[in-house]
Amino acid sequence: QVQLQESGPGLVKPSGTLSLTCAVSGGSISSSNWWSWVRQPPGKGLEWIGEIYHSGSTNYNPSLKSRVTISVDKSKNQFSLKLSSVTAADTAVYYCAICRAAAGRGLGRWGQGTLVTVSS
Amino acid sequence: DIVMTQTPLSSPVTLGQPASISCRSSQSLVHSDGNTYLSWLQQRPGQPPRLLIYKISNRFSGVPDRFSGSGAGTDFTLKISRVEAEDVGVYYCMQATQFPLTFGGGTKVEIK
């Protein structure tokens, strides 16, 4: 069964760049799925950030598009998120997830999430 | 963006009784390919979300059959036939018909 694990700094300074990686195990990142990032501010709802296919094709949320880059590393079976010019509003738990074509583009498997705090 | 509106915000339920959550989208979720990409997720306290239902009414792997989804167009419903203690959490609807993917605000299911 595919498992996802997020990793990266838990604290980022304002105006800095948030960088996270999602390691995929138990399956190949080259499978026919899209690989997504979703975030959840403390005590609030879910926000889709964007997704990437193993070919490198991406889709981003327009509200974040100018600051977001999602990339894939097939050799390491992982994908990454970079969010630039962060502010306190970017403080959230960041999840990686699989967007399964076979499950109607449902987000079928999630990592445990990692809390990123933006603070000086 | 497609706005997803869930009601109620909170649903206190007696164990063993049914629960129902509604989700309305600001525009039709029927994709040009004929599919409706509406899913439901459950988030238990302190846990990541978990996919329950996809394409309106299809249960994901391992999801108990007390969970069911229905609806069409812009109006959708998640039903729990008999609520169990492990069903406590927040439920979200999500649309993947149009970018960006968007979520409802969530409905908290709690035991009376």
Interface residues (C-beta under 8 A of the other chain):
Chain A: S36 V38 G45 L46 E47 W48 N59 Y60 N61 P62 S63 Y95 A97 C99 R100 A103 G104 R105 G106 L107 G108 R109 W110 G111 Q112 G113
Chain B: D1 N35 Y37 S39 L41 P48 P49 R50 L51 I53 Y54 K55 N58 F60 S61 Y92 M94 A96 F99 P100 L101 T102 F103 G104 G105 G106
